[in-house]
Amino acid sequence: SPIALHHRNGDGRSVEWTCTVPGNETRVTLDTNNDSRPDVIKTYRKSDLVKIERDRNFDGRIDLFEEYQHGQLVRMVRDDNFDGKPDTINTYRQGKLAIVEHDPDECGSVDRADYYDDNGKLIRSEVRKPGQAGKAR
């Protein structure tokens, strides 16, 4: 159950809910477009942000997941066509983009992986096809 409700727009409806969940976690749920449905869910362990979940197209389904460790983004999973399956997975190293894995046909395996250096420059791409180990480009 909520431990705090916030009304930020003056219409009497809550746009932010805060509750505790098992495992010493606090969840802050936000309604960013005032439709009475959560669009952003932030999960904290103690005071550290560990996860953000977003519904970017306001259809009631989460389509962007961000995972954090020690305050830095370490992983982002995106469903860019909003069909409930991940299209892109970004991996971060020390807060910087390191790898982008693409599964545009949503077959459940990575079709292409892009690798980045510490300056954010693409250094190589691997195209993967079923039955192949991975081909560098």
DSSP file (Angstrom, degrees, kcal/mol; ACC not computed):
  #  RESIDUE AA STRUCTURE BP1 BP2  ACC     N-H-->O    O-->H-N    N-H-->O    O-->H-N    TCO  KAPPA ALPHA  PHI   PSI    X-CA   Y-CA   Z-CA
    1    1 A S              0   0    0      0, 0.0    19,-0.6     0, 0.0     0, 0.0   0.000 360.0 360.0 360.0 150.6    0.0    0.0    0.0
    2    2 A P  E     -A   19   0A   0      0, 0.0    17,-0.3     0, 0.0     3,-0.1  -0.285 360.0-167.2 -63.4 142.2    1.2    3.5   -0.7
    3    3 A I  E    S+     0   0A   0     15,-3.8     2,-0.3     1,-0.3    16,-0.2   0.525  79.3  19.2-100.9 -11.6    3.2    5.3    2.0
    4    4 A A  E     -A   18   0A   0     14,-1.5    14,-2.4     2,-0.0     2,-0.4  -0.965  60.6-166.8-156.5 140.8    2.8    8.7    0.3
    5    5 A L  E     -A   17   0A   0     -2,-0.3     2,-0.4    12,-0.2    12,-0.2  -0.981  11.5-160.3-125.3 141.0    0.6   10.2   -2.4
    6    6 A H  E     -A   16   0A   0     10,-2.3     9,-2.6    -2,-0.4    10,-1.2  -0.982  10.9-163.4-127.8 133.1    1.3   13.4   -4.2
    7    7 A H        +     0   0    0     -2,-0.4     7,-0.1     7,-0.2    -2,-0.0  -0.946  20.1 164.1-110.1 108.2   -1.1   15.7   -6.1
    8    8 A R        +     0   0    0     -2,-0.6    -1,-0.1     5,-0.3     6,-0.1   0.656  68.5  49.5-101.2 -18.0    1.1   18.0   -8.2
    9    9 A N  S    S-     0   0    0      4,-0.4    -1,-0.1     0, 0.0     5,-0.1   0.451 100.4-120.8-106.8   0.6   -1.4   19.4  -10.7
   10   10 A G  S    S+     0   0    0      3,-0.1    -3,-0.0     1,-0.1    -2,-0.0   0.514  82.0 111.4  80.3   4.4   -4.2   20.5   -8.3
   11   11 A D  S    S-     0   0    0      2,-0.2     3,-0.1     1,-0.0    -1,-0.1   0.454  88.6-112.8 -92.2   1.9   -7.0   18.3   -9.7
   12   12 A G  S    S+     0   0    0      1,-0.3     2,-0.4     0, 0.0    -1,-0.0   0.285  81.0 116.5  88.8 -11.1   -7.2   16.1   -6.7
   13   13 A R  S    S-     0   0    0      1,-0.0    -4,-0.4    21,-0.0    -1,-0.3  -0.735  70.5-113.7 -92.3 140.9   -5.9   13.0   -8.5
   14   14 A S        +     0   0    0     -2,-0.4    -7,-0.2     1,-0.1    22,-0.1  -0.498  31.8 176.1 -70.6 136.5   -2.6   11.4   -7.4
   15   15 A V  S    S+     0   0    0     -9,-2.6    16,-2.9     1,-0.3     2,-0.3   0.412  70.7  41.9-116.6  -5.7    0.2   11.7   -9.9
   16   16 A E  E     -AB   6  30A   0    -10,-1.2   -10,-2.3    14,-0.2     2,-0.4  -0.974  62.1-175.3-145.0 129.2    2.9   10.1   -7.7
   17   17 A W  E     -AB   5  29A   0     12,-2.7    12,-3.2    -2,-0.3     2,-0.4  -0.970   5.2-165.0-122.2 138.9    2.7    7.1   -5.4
   18   18 A T  E     +AB   4  28A   0    -14,-2.4   -15,-3.8    -2,-0.4   -14,-1.5  -0.991  19.0 159.1-123.4 130.0    5.4    5.9   -3.1
   19   19 A C  E     -AB   2  27A   0      8,-2.4     8,-3.4    -2,-0.4     2,-0.3  -0.973  35.8-119.5-145.1 159.5    5.3    2.4   -1.5
   20   20 A T  E     - B   0  26A   0    -19,-0.6     6,-0.2    -2,-0.3     3,-0.0  -0.784  27.2-166.7 -98.2 146.5    7.6   -0.1    0.0
   21   21 A V  E  >  - B   0  25A   0      4,-2.8     4,-1.6    -2,-0.3     3,-0.3  -0.883  37.2 -74.4-127.3 159.6    8.0   -3.5   -1.5
   22   22 A P  T  4 S+     0   0    0      0, 0.0    -1,-0.1     0, 0.0     4,-0.0  -0.167 111.6  46.7 -53.8 145.9    9.6   -6.7   -0.1
   23   23 A G  T  4 S-     0   0    0      1,-0.1     3,-0.1    -3,-0.0     0, 0.0   0.709 127.9 -72.9  94.1  23.8   13.4   -6.7    0.0
   24   24 A N  T  4 S+     0   0    0     -3,-0.3    22,-1.5     1,-0.2     2,-0.3   0.852  93.0 142.4  60.3  36.3   13.9   -3.2    1.4
   25   25 A E  E  <  -BC  21  45A   0     -4,-1.6    -4,-2.8    20,-0.2     2,-0.4  -0.830  40.4-154.2-109.9 149.0   12.9   -1.6   -1.8
   26   26 A T  E     -BC  20  44A   0     18,-2.6    18,-3.1    -2,-0.3     2,-0.5  -0.975   9.7-157.2-118.4 135.0   10.9    1.6   -2.3
   27   27 A R  E     -BC  19  43A   0     -8,-3.4    -8,-2.4    -2,-0.4     2,-0.6  -0.957   3.9-164.9-117.4 126.7    8.9    2.1   -5.5
   28   28 A V  E     -BC  18  42A   0     14,-3.1    14,-3.2    -2,-0.5     2,-0.5  -0.953   9.9-164.9-110.1 121.2    7.9    5.5   -6.8
   29   29 A T  E     -BC  17  41A   0    -12,-3.2   -12,-2.7    -2,-0.6     2,-0.4  -0.910   4.4-164.6-111.6 131.1    5.2    5.4   -9.4
   30   30 A L  E     -BC  16  40A   0     10,-3.3     9,-3.5    -2,-0.5    10,-1.8  -0.919  19.6-156.0-120.7 140.4    4.5    8.4  -11.6
   31   31 A D        +     0   0    0    -16,-2.9     3,-0.5    -2,-0.4     5,-0.1  -0.912  20.3 175.9-107.8  99.4    1.6    9.4  -13.9
   32   32 A T  S    S+     0   0    0     -2,-0.7    -1,-0.1     1,-0.2   -17,-0.0   0.657  75.6  40.6 -84.4 -15.8    3.3   11.8  -16.3
   33   33 A N  S    S-     0   0    0      4,-0.3    -1,-0.2   -18,-0.0   -18,-0.0   0.247 105.5-117.7-118.2  13.3    0.3   12.4  -18.6
   34   34 A N  S    S+     0   0    0     -3,-0.5    -2,-0.1     1,-0.1   -19,-0.0   0.828  75.2 126.5  58.5  38.5   -2.5   12.6  -16.0
   35   35 A D  S    S-     0   0    0      2,-0.3    -1,-0.1   -20,-0.1   -20,-0.0   0.270  81.3-112.1-104.4  10.8   -4.5    9.6  -17.3
   36   36 A S  S    S+     0   0    0      1,-0.2   -22,-0.1   -22,-0.1   -21,-0.0   0.613  86.9 106.4  69.2  15.4   -4.5    7.9  -13.8
   37   37 A R  S    S-     0   0    0    -22,-0.0    -2,-0.3    21,-0.0    -4,-0.3  -0.970  78.6-105.8-121.8 141.2   -2.2    5.1  -15.0
   38   38 A P        +     0   0    0      0, 0.0    -7,-0.3     0, 0.0     3,-0.1  -0.407  35.9 172.0 -67.1 137.4    1.5    4.8  -14.1
   39   39 A D        +     0   0    0     -9,-3.5    16,-2.9     1,-0.3     2,-0.4   0.608  69.1  34.6-113.5 -25.9    3.9    5.7  -16.8
   40   40 A V  E     -CD  30  54A   0    -10,-1.8   -10,-3.3    14,-0.2     2,-0.5  -0.999  60.8-171.5-135.8 132.2    7.2    5.7  -14.9
   41   41 A I  E     -CD  29  53A   0     12,-2.6    12,-2.5    -2,-0.4     2,-0.5  -0.985   5.8-168.3-125.5 120.4    8.2    3.3  -12.1
   42   42 A K  E     -CD  28  52A   0    -14,-3.2   -14,-3.1    -2,-0.5     2,-0.5  -0.929   5.0-159.9-109.4 130.3   11.4    4.0  -10.2
   43   43 A T  E     -CD  27  51A   0      8,-3.0     7,-3.1    -2,-0.5     8,-1.6  -0.937   7.7-172.0-114.3 130.4   12.7    1.4   -7.8
   44   44 A Y  E     -CD  26  49A   0    -18,-3.1   -18,-2.6    -2,-0.5     2,-0.6  -0.934  17.4-152.8-119.3 141.4   15.2    2.2   -5.0
   45   45 A R  E >  S-CD  25  48A   0      3,-2.7     3,-2.2    -2,-0.4     2,-0.5  -0.974  82.9 -37.8-111.7 115.0   17.1   -0.2   -2.7
   46   46 A K  T 3  S-     0   0    0    -22,-1.5   -20,-0.1    -2,-0.6    -2,-0.1  -0.601 127.1 -33.7  58.7-119.7   17.7    1.9    0.4
   47   47 A S  T 3  S+     0   0    0     -2,-0.5     2,-0.5    -3,-0.1    -1,-0.3   0.361 116.5 106.1-108.0   6.0   18.4    5.3   -1.3
   48   48 A D  E <  S-D   45   0A   0     -3,-2.2    -3,-2.7     1,-0.0     2,-0.3  -0.733  71.3-126.3 -91.3 128.9   20.1    3.9   -4.4
   49   49 A L  E     +D   44   0A   0     -2,-0.5    22,-0.6    -5,-0.2    -5,-0.2  -0.567  36.0 166.2 -67.4 127.6   18.2    3.9   -7.7
   50   50 A V  E     +     0   0A   0     -7,-3.1    18,-2.2     1,-0.3     2,-0.3   0.622  57.9  11.4-117.1 -23.3   18.2    0.3   -9.1
   51   51 A K  E     -DE  43  67A   0     -8,-1.6    -8,-3.0    16,-0.2     2,-0.4  -0.984  46.6-166.6-159.3 142.8   15.6    0.4  -11.9
   52   52 A I  E     -DE  42  66A   0     14,-2.3    14,-2.8    -2,-0.3     2,-0.4  -0.999  11.7-169.6-128.2 131.2   13.4    2.7  -14.0
   53   53 A E  E     -DE  41  65A   0    -12,-2.5   -12,-2.6    -2,-0.4     2,-0.4  -0.971   9.7-168.7-119.2 135.3   10.6    1.3  -16.0
   54   54 A R  E     -DE  40  64A   0     10,-2.6     9,-3.0    -2,-0.4    10,-1.3  -0.955  26.0-155.4-130.2 143.9    8.8    3.5  -18.6
   55   55 A D    >   +     0   0    0    -16,-2.9     3,-0.6    -2,-0.4     7,-0.1  -0.889  22.4 178.4-109.8  94.1    5.6    3.3  -20.7
   56   56 A R  T 3  S+     0   0    0     -2,-0.7    -1,-0.1     1,-0.2     6,-0.1   0.738  77.4  39.9 -75.0 -24.4    6.6    5.7  -23.5
   57   57 A N  T 3  S-     0   0    0      4,-0.3    -1,-0.2    -3,-0.1   -18,-0.0   0.328 104.4-123.2-109.4   8.1    3.5    5.4  -25.6
   58   58 A F    <   +     0   0    0     -3,-0.6    -2,-0.1     3,-0.1     4,-0.1   0.818  69.5 131.1  60.0  37.2    1.0    5.3  -22.6
   59   59 A D  S    S-     0   0    0      2,-0.3    -1,-0.1   -20,-0.1     3,-0.1   0.367  82.2-103.2 -98.8   4.9   -0.6    2.0  -23.6
   60   60 A G  S    S+     0   0    0      1,-0.3     2,-0.4   -22,-0.1    -5,-0.0   0.442  91.0 104.3  90.6  -0.1   -0.3    0.5  -20.1
   61   61 A R  S    S-     0   0    0     21,-0.0    -2,-0.3   -22,-0.0    -4,-0.3  -0.943  74.1-118.3-118.6 137.9    2.7   -1.7  -20.9
   62   62 A I        +     0   0    0     -2,-0.4    -7,-0.3    -7,-0.1     3,-0.1  -0.546  35.5 168.2 -71.3 131.2    6.3   -1.0  -19.9
   63   63 A D        +     0   0    0     -9,-3.0    16,-2.7    -2,-0.3     2,-0.3   0.316  60.3  51.7-129.0   5.1    8.5   -0.7  -23.0
   64   64 A L  E     -EF  54  78A   0    -10,-1.3   -10,-2.6    14,-0.2     2,-0.4  -0.949  59.5-174.3-144.8 123.7   11.8    0.7  -21.6
   65   65 A F  E     -EF  53  77A   0     12,-2.6    12,-2.6    -2,-0.3     2,-0.4  -0.970   1.8-172.3-118.1 130.7   13.7   -0.8  -18.7
   66   66 A E  E     -EF  52  76A   0    -14,-2.8   -14,-2.3    -2,-0.4     2,-0.4  -0.989   5.7-161.0-122.3 132.0   16.8    0.8  -17.2
   67   67 A E  E     -EF  51  75A   0      8,-3.0     7,-3.1    -2,-0.4     8,-1.4  -0.918   8.6-165.6-113.5 139.4   19.0   -0.9  -14.7
   68   68 A Y  E     - F   0  73A   0    -18,-2.2     2,-0.4    -2,-0.4     5,-0.2  -0.922  12.1-170.4-125.7 146.9   21.4    0.9  -12.4
   69   69 A Q  E >  S- F   0  72A   0      3,-2.4     3,-2.0    -2,-0.3   -19,-0.1  -0.988  80.7 -10.6-134.6 127.7   24.3    0.0  -10.1
   70   70 A H  T 3  S-     0   0    0     -2,-0.4     3,-0.1     1,-0.3   -20,-0.1   0.852 130.6 -54.2  53.5  37.7   25.9    2.5   -7.7
   71   71 A G  T 3  S+     0   0    0    -22,-0.6     2,-0.4     1,-0.2    -1,-0.3   0.438 115.2 110.5  82.1   0.2   23.9    5.3   -9.4
   72   72 A Q  E <  S-F   69   0A   0     -3,-2.0    -3,-2.4   -23,-0.1     2,-0.2  -0.891  73.6-112.6-113.5 140.9   25.1    4.5  -12.9
   73   73 A L  E     +F   68   0A   0     -2,-0.4    22,-0.5    -5,-0.2    -5,-0.3  -0.497  39.0 166.9 -64.5 128.3   23.1    3.2  -15.8
   74   74 A V  E     +     0   0A   0     -7,-3.1    18,-2.2     1,-0.4     2,-0.3   0.606  61.2  15.0-117.1 -22.6   24.4   -0.3  -16.7
   75   75 A R  E     -FG  67  91A   0     -8,-1.4    -8,-3.0    16,-0.2     2,-0.4  -0.981  52.1-171.8-157.2 140.2   21.7   -1.7  -19.0
   76   76 A M  E     -FG  66  90A   0     14,-2.5    14,-3.1    -2,-0.3     2,-0.5  -0.994   5.7-166.8-134.8 128.7   18.7   -0.5  -21.0
   77   77 A V  E     -FG  65  89A   0    -12,-2.6   -12,-2.6    -2,-0.4     2,-0.4  -0.969  13.8-168.9-116.1 125.9   16.2   -2.7  -22.8
   78   78 A R  E     -FG  64  88A   0     10,-2.9     9,-3.2    -2,-0.5    10,-1.8  -0.926  24.7-164.2-122.0 139.4   13.9   -1.1  -25.3
   79   79 A D    >   +     0   0    0    -16,-2.7     3,-0.7    -2,-0.4     5,-0.1  -0.869  20.2 174.8-112.8  90.9   10.8   -2.2  -27.2
   80   80 A D  T 3  S+     0   0    0     -2,-0.6    -1,-0.1     1,-0.2   -17,-0.0   0.692  75.9  45.9 -78.7 -19.7   10.7    0.5  -29.8
   81   81 A N  T 3  S-     0   0    0      4,-0.3    -1,-0.2    -3,-0.1    -2,-0.0   0.362 104.7-127.6-104.0   5.8    7.8   -0.9  -31.9
   82   82 A F    <   +     0   0    0     -3,-0.7    -2,-0.1   -19,-0.1   -21,-0.0   0.816  68.7 128.0  59.8  38.7    5.7   -1.5  -28.7
   83   83 A D  S    S-     0   0    0      2,-0.3    -1,-0.1   -20,-0.1    -3,-0.1   0.354  83.3-102.5-103.9   5.7    4.9   -5.1  -29.4
   84   84 A G  S    S+     0   0    0      1,-0.3   -22,-0.0    -5,-0.1    -5,-0.0   0.472  91.7 101.4  90.6   2.4    6.0   -6.4  -26.0
   85   85 A K  S    S-     0   0    0    -22,-0.0    -2,-0.3    -7,-0.0    -4,-0.3  -0.953  78.0-106.8-121.1 140.1    9.3   -7.9  -27.2
   86   86 A P        +     0   0    0      0, 0.0    -7,-0.3     0, 0.0    22,-0.2  -0.408  31.9 177.0 -67.3 137.0   12.7   -6.2  -26.8
   87   87 A D        +     0   0    0     -9,-3.2    16,-3.0     1,-0.3     2,-0.4   0.726  67.9  23.4-103.1 -35.8   14.3   -4.8  -29.9
   88   88 A T  E     -GH  78 102A   0    -10,-1.8   -10,-2.9    14,-0.2     2,-0.5  -0.995  56.1-165.7-140.5 137.9   17.5   -3.3  -28.5
   89   89 A I  E     -GH  77 101A   0     12,-2.4    12,-3.0    -2,-0.4     2,-0.5  -0.985  10.8-163.6-124.6 120.9   19.6   -3.9  -25.5
   90   90 A N  E     -GH  76 100A   0    -14,-3.1   -14,-2.5    -2,-0.5     2,-0.4  -0.879   1.9-161.3-103.3 133.5   22.2   -1.3  -24.5
   91   91 A T  E     -GH  75  99A   0      8,-3.0     7,-3.1    -2,-0.5     8,-1.9  -0.951   7.7-158.7-114.2 134.9   25.0   -2.2  -22.1
   92   92 A Y  E     - H   0  97A   0    -18,-2.2     2,-0.5    -2,-0.4     5,-0.2  -0.884   8.0-158.9-116.1 143.5   26.9    0.6  -20.3
   93   93 A R  E >  S- H   0  96A   0      3,-3.0     3,-1.7    -2,-0.4   -19,-0.1  -0.986  83.0 -14.0-121.9 120.1   30.4    0.5  -18.8
   94   94 A Q  T 3  S-     0   0    0     -2,-0.5    -1,-0.1     1,-0.3     3,-0.1   0.877 131.1 -53.1  53.6  41.1   31.1    3.2  -16.1
   95   95 A G  T 3  S+     0   0    0    -22,-0.5     2,-0.4     1,-0.2    -1,-0.3   0.439 117.8 109.2  80.3   0.0   28.0    5.1  -17.3
   96   96 A K  E <  S-H   93   0A   0     -3,-1.7    -3,-3.0    20,-0.0    -1,-0.2  -0.872  79.4 -99.3-113.5 144.1   29.1    5.1  -21.0
   97   97 A L  E     +H   92   0A   0     -2,-0.4    -5,-0.2    -5,-0.2    23,-0.2  -0.370  47.6 161.7 -59.5 128.0   27.5    3.2  -23.8
   98   98 A A  E     +     0   0A   0     -7,-3.1    18,-2.8     1,-0.4     2,-0.4   0.720  60.1  13.8-116.4 -42.6   29.6    0.0  -24.6
   99   99 A I  E     -HI  91 115A   0     -8,-1.9    -8,-3.0    16,-0.2     2,-0.5  -1.000  50.9-165.2-141.8 138.4   27.5   -2.4  -26.6
  100  100 A V  E     -HI  90 114A   0     14,-2.4    14,-2.9    -2,-0.4     2,-0.5  -0.990  13.1-163.9-121.7 121.3   24.2   -2.1  -28.5
  101  101 A E  E     -HI  89 113A   0    -12,-3.0   -12,-2.4    -2,-0.5     2,-0.4  -0.900   6.6-157.6-107.1 132.4   22.6   -5.4  -29.4
  102  102 A H  E     +HI  88 112A   0     10,-3.2     9,-3.0    -2,-0.5    10,-1.4  -0.903  23.5 171.1-115.0 135.2   19.8   -5.4  -32.0
  103  103 A D    >   +     0   0    0    -16,-3.0     3,-1.5    -2,-0.4     5,-0.1  -0.561  13.9 162.1-133.6  68.8   17.1   -8.0  -32.5
  104  104 A P  T 3  S+     0   0    0      0, 0.0    -1,-0.1     0, 0.0   -16,-0.1   0.784  77.2  48.6 -65.2 -27.8   14.9   -6.2  -35.2
  105  105 A D  T 3  S-     0   0    0     -3,-0.1   -18,-0.1   -18,-0.1    -2,-0.0   0.458 103.5-133.9 -91.1   0.7   13.1   -9.4  -36.2
  106  106 A E    <   +     0   0    0     -3,-1.5     4,-0.1     1,-0.1   -19,-0.1   0.843  55.9 144.7  53.2  42.1   12.4  -10.3  -32.6
  107  107 A C  S    S-     0   0    0      2,-0.4    -1,-0.1     1,-0.0     3,-0.1   0.524  72.2-106.1 -85.1  -6.1   13.5  -13.9  -33.0
  108  108 A G  S    S+     0   0    0      1,-0.3     2,-0.3   -22,-0.2    -5,-0.0   0.403  92.7  86.2  96.2  -1.8   15.0  -13.9  -29.5
  109  109 A S  S    S-     0   0    0     19,-0.1    -2,-0.4    -7,-0.0    -1,-0.3  -0.956  86.5 -97.0-130.7 154.0   18.7  -13.8  -30.5
  110  110 A V        -     0   0    0     -2,-0.3    -7,-0.2     1,-0.2     3,-0.1  -0.481  29.3-175.4 -71.6 127.8   20.9  -10.8  -31.4
  111  111 A D  S    S+     0   0    0     -9,-3.0    17,-3.7     1,-0.3     2,-0.3   0.765  73.7  12.0 -90.9 -32.0   21.2  -10.1  -35.1
  112  112 A R  E     -IJ 102 127A   0    -10,-1.4   -10,-3.2    15,-0.3     2,-0.4  -0.993  61.0-162.8-148.1 140.0   23.8   -7.4  -34.8
  113  113 A A  E     -IJ 101 126A   0     13,-2.4    13,-2.7    -2,-0.3     2,-0.4  -0.993   7.6-160.2-124.5 128.6   26.0   -6.1  -32.0
  114  114 A D  E     -IJ 100 125A   0    -14,-2.9   -14,-2.4    -2,-0.4     2,-0.4  -0.916   7.7-155.4-108.4 132.5   27.7   -2.7  -32.1
  115  115 A Y  E     -IJ  99 124A   0      9,-3.0     8,-3.2    -2,-0.4     9,-1.3  -0.896   8.2-164.1-112.6 137.0   30.7   -2.1  -29.9
  116  116 A Y  E     - J   0 122A   0    -18,-2.8     6,-0.2    -2,-0.4     2,-0.1  -0.886  13.4-130.7-121.5 147.5   31.8    1.4  -28.7
  117  117 A D    >   -     0   0    0      4,-2.5     3,-2.1    -2,-0.3     6,-0.0  -0.287  45.0 -87.0 -84.7-179.8   35.0    2.8  -27.2
  118  118 A D  T 3  S+     0   0    0      1,-0.3   -21,-0.1     2,-0.1    -1,-0.1   0.646 127.8  57.5 -65.5 -15.1   35.1    5.0  -24.1
  119  119 A N  T 3  S-     0   0    0      2,-0.1    -1,-0.3   -23,-0.1     3,-0.1   0.368 120.4-105.9 -94.8   3.6   34.6    8.1  -26.2
  120  120 A G  S <  S+     0   0    0     -3,-2.1     2,-0.4     1,-0.3    -2,-0.1   0.585  73.2 142.7  84.9  10.0   31.3    6.8  -27.6
  121  121 A K        -     0   0    0      1,-0.1    -4,-2.5     2,-0.0     2,-0.3  -0.712  57.3-116.5 -89.0 132.7   32.8    6.0  -31.0
  122  122 A L  E     +J  116   0A   0     -2,-0.4    -6,-0.3    -6,-0.2     3,-0.1  -0.515  35.9 175.2 -64.5 123.4   31.6    2.9  -32.8
  123  123 A I  E     -     0   0A   0     -8,-3.2     2,-0.3     1,-0.4    -7,-0.2   0.695  58.8 -11.0-107.1 -24.7   34.6    0.6  -33.2
  124  124 A R  E     -J  115   0A   0     -9,-1.3    -9,-3.0     2,-0.0    -1,-0.4  -0.965  50.7-148.1-168.5 157.5   33.1   -2.5  -34.7
  125  125 A S  E     -J  114   0A   0     -2,-0.3    12,-3.0   -11,-0.2     2,-0.5  -0.979   9.2-155.6-128.4 143.5   29.8   -4.3  -35.6
  126  126 A E  E     -JK 113 136A   0    -13,-2.7   -13,-2.4    -2,-0.4     2,-0.5  -0.983   5.6-154.9-119.4 127.0   29.1   -8.0  -35.7
  127  127 A V  E     -JK 112 135A   0      8,-2.6     8,-2.0    -2,-0.5     2,-0.5  -0.885  14.2-163.7 -99.5 128.3   26.4   -9.4  -37.8
  128  128 A R        -     0   0    0    -17,-3.7     5,-0.1    -2,-0.5   -19,-0.1  -0.942   8.5-176.7-117.8 132.2   25.0  -12.6  -36.5
  129  129 A K    >   -     0   0    0     -2,-0.5     3,-2.6     1,-0.0     5,-0.1  -0.895  44.5 -80.0-120.9 153.5   22.9  -15.0  -38.5
  130  130 A P  T 3  S+     0   0    0      0, 0.0     3,-0.1     0, 0.0    -1,-0.0  -0.274 119.8  17.3 -53.0 131.8   21.4  -18.3  -37.4
  131  131 A G  T 3  S+     0   0    0      1,-0.3     2,-0.3     2,-0.0    -3,-0.0   0.390 105.2 105.1  86.2  -3.9   24.0  -21.0  -37.4
  132  132 A Q    <   -     0   0    0     -3,-2.6    -1,-0.3     1,-0.1     3,-0.1  -0.848  67.0-139.9-109.7 148.0   26.9  -18.5  -37.5
  133  133 A A        -     0   0    0     -2,-0.3     2,-0.1     1,-0.2    -1,-0.1   0.765  68.6 -68.4 -74.4 -26.6   29.2  -17.7  -34.6
  134  134 A G        -     0   0    0     -7,-0.1     2,-0.5    -5,-0.1    -1,-0.2  -0.213  41.9-136.6 136.1 129.2   29.3  -14.0  -35.4
  135  135 A K  E     -K  127   0A   0     -8,-2.0    -8,-2.6    -2,-0.1     2,-0.2  -0.950  17.6-137.9-118.9 119.9   30.9  -12.1  -38.3
  136  136 A A  E      K  126   0A   0     -2,-0.5   -10,-0.2   -10,-0.2    -2,-0.0  -0.486 360.0 360.0 -76.7 144.2   32.8   -8.9  -37.7
  137  137 A R              0   0    0    -12,-3.0   -11,-0.2    -2,-0.2    -1,-0.1   0.309 360.0 360.0-125.3 360.0   32.3   -5.9  -40.0
